[in-house]
Amino acid sequence: MNVLVSSFLVSLSEQLCLEFSLREPLRINDFSPDNSMLSDNEHVFTVEYTYDAEALDLFCSVLFMFDEESVDIIRRQMELLQ
């Protein structure tokens, strides 16, 4: 799983010319507002990345969550690329 997540983030960081710090992914089995890691007034940008390899019987969905500060940094970098 780490290889799949890391490959996506490394590719994104190269495209944006940014360096991400990578850490162990957190596995969330069931999401509900009751067990949310977010506070009520916190906003995040999410990207769902799905892998499917039928020959290996592998299906995986990864949800990346970016806080507002990170989104601002990514937005500035994307504006420079235009």
Secondary structure as UniProt FT lines:
FT   HELIX           2..16
FT   HELIX           33..35
FT   TURN            40..41
FT   STRAND          44..53
FT   HELIX           54..56
FT   STRAND          58..67
FT   HELIX           68..81
//
